[in-house]
Amino acid sequence: MPFQTNGGIRFFQFDSFRGRVKHAFLARLGGVSPAPWRSLNLGGTVGDEPQRVQENRRLAFSTLGLDLVSLFDVWQVHGVEVAIADTPRRLDTPRQRADAILSNSPSVTLLMRFADCVPVLLFDPIHAVIGMVHAGWMGTVNGTLRAALNAMQERYGSQPGALYSGIGPSIGPDHYEIGPDVASQVQAGFGPFAAECLETRAGRIYFDLWKANRYWLEQAGVREIEVAGLCTACHTDDWFSHRAEHGRTGRFGALMALEAG
């Protein structure tokens, strides 16, 4: 089953990734933070105490049997920059500004944080490369995922047709209302395909981030695409949602690491 529990922590995994690469989307329960971050909050910029975030991070890594010293994370800025993680990030060094991370090192665990934006995981079993992408509406429109796929190909020789990909828990099309200004940017960024991922209901415009990011995968030639179909705004019992919780919430984590050996 996609959902599992270990040590009181509930997490989601892609069926197509299991047995191939370590990964998890960590649901919000099982940590030490009080409301409104209850309880496995991994976001360090949302008002929670740093000591609690650090303990939550330790708990998250231990769920997959990973060592916290293997961590590589970035400062997510809704851009298209791609970070290369050859070695873990020393905790006393600043985070690089980026919204995608790639690695071919078994000593590295990728970590990103989410609360409605789209997490996309990438795995190349031929060249043993992993990737993680953070795509809100800006990253989706500007092609953060496309930039990550291009970087995988240029740096590691990854061929899109050989990749496994997964679109993780994020805000679904029924809840992601946008304004006309954003809709115009979607139309500019996606051209004719914009009609497939924009819907108007009762005078309100909704953007399907899942369909839009799947578009980038398919355009690149990725064939193995798994979509979690889990809406963070619908299921705040499991996931933090910036939109549904009016900004007073935490961040859930996505972890990914190559199998050692």
Buried (B, 14 or more C-beta within 10 A) or exposed (E): EBEEEEEEBBBBBBEBBEEEBBBBBBBBBBBBBEEBBBBBBBBBEBEBBEEBBBBBBBBBBBBBEBEBEBBBBBEBBBBBBBBBBEEBBEEEEEEBEBBBBBBBBBBBBBBBBBBBBBBBBBBBEEBBBBBBBBBBBBBBBBBBBBBBBBBBBEBBEBBBEBBBBBBBBBBBBEBBBBEEEBBEBBBEBBEEBBEEBBEEEEEEBBBBBBBBBBBBBEBBEBEBBBBBEBBBBBBBEBBBBBBBBEEEBBBBBBBBBBEEE
